[in-house]
Amino acid sequence: MRCRSTPLQLVTEYLTLLREEENGAKISRKASDMIEIPSVRFRQANVTFYVGNIKASDLCTVGVIESWDSAKGWDIDVQGYQRESYPSHYKAIAGFLKDNPNALLPSSILLSARKNELGELKFKVMSDAIDHAFGYLQIPEGRVLYVVDGQHRMHGLNHAIKEFRQKRLRDFLLPVVVLYDADKIEELSQFHLINDRQKRIPTNLAQALLGTVIDNHPSVSKMLLGRKGVWWMKAIMIAVSIHEGKEPENVWSGRITLPNEPKGQVAGASLSSFAKSLQPFYSDTYPHKMDNDKLRAYLIRFWSAVKLTVPESFSSTRDYVIQRTTGVYSLHWVSSELAKQKPKVLKASPTEIKSLLEVDHVHMVASAWAKKGELAQNYRGNARFRDLADEILEKLGFEPSRPREL
């Protein structure tokens, strides 16, 4: 019977493994067709992990980043979830590595082998115990590993090696964790948890993809019940769906700025801002528990009514702020309160909603929404957006969203 190794034995075994690698003992690796990652294999929650180190040049060879591609739609099996890399970010890392011979990058790179999709990998065992094994994870020529976390470090090293000609960095060792047999849903969840909880990069696209499988995977719902909750993911899905909608009356068609797309002349509010502004519809005090399709339909009709009321303010997102942060936050408060106080509004036509809005001759005029106008200059931040919404509601003859101060 094998015995559980002590911490000292673990360290000794791993150092021996590394020493064998340095001396070339018992290694049949050919640099041209095989990459071997010295690592520890163990299981955690029914997922196999490999924890070890990888040379920068090897990482740049096998590492693949699956970025969002709008042409692939919402098939979670083929769609990517990461934003394109920021050149300024990875070039800064490259410069740091070039200028500092003793630079450290101690954080581990998280990779996914996607065994069920790409097939098994061989693990050459050098030392085995009850709950772990030491050896070499073998990556054959042509096989890739998906980069879940660490794309800018990988690009930074690649830039330093190729553009700054820092050949010494080819052998720079990076700590690495490989998810071997996790499915893509778990991979997406880990990406979201790592980046969203640490506020490192936006994970809106990953959340929207996870939303397509939430009904069949309760664990995804539990995982997202953190800082924002499931409502946030649903709001992201609505925002993307409205952006992609082709209805003639949809004033937001192609006007929401997605994280992985450059800002154009017609771009309006960002995906994140649009989604956050929908929070009133998911409040505990909001009485209408609508599914995404019904809420989406109502929002399209409401915004169509706004355009019928103030058409000029929709002519340019650069000259008017009605489709920028000021507009989406304040008017979504207005739209939620209209539906709360007058439920028939939920099924009203754009023309019928317009008859309610045009009563306000102060705010529902194009000049008020001009970029250099009163609303853009005097209402900034969430609290002021809600103040604006309450002022509009009162002009329309409705109760404000917050009780009046006595």
Secondary structure, DSSP 8 states (H G I E B T S, - for coil): ------HHHHHHHHHHHHHHHHHTTT----TTTEEEEEEEEEEETTEEEEEEEEEHHHHHHHEE--B--GGGTT-TTT---B----HHHHHHHHHHHHH-TT----S-EEEE--HHHH---EEEEEEE-SS-EEEEEEEETT--EEEEE-HHHHHHHHHHHHTS--GGGGG-EEEEEEE-S--HHHHHHHHHHHHHHTTSS--HHHHHHHHTTGGG-HHHHHHTTTTT-HHHHHHHHHHHHHHH---TT-TTTTTSB-TTS---TT--SBHHHHHHTTGGGGSTT------HHHHHHHHHHHHHHHHHHSGGGGS-TTTB-TTSHHHHHHHHHHHHHHHHH-GGGGG--HHHHHHHHTT-TTTSSGGGGBTTSHHHHH--SHHHHHHHHHHHHHHTT---SS----
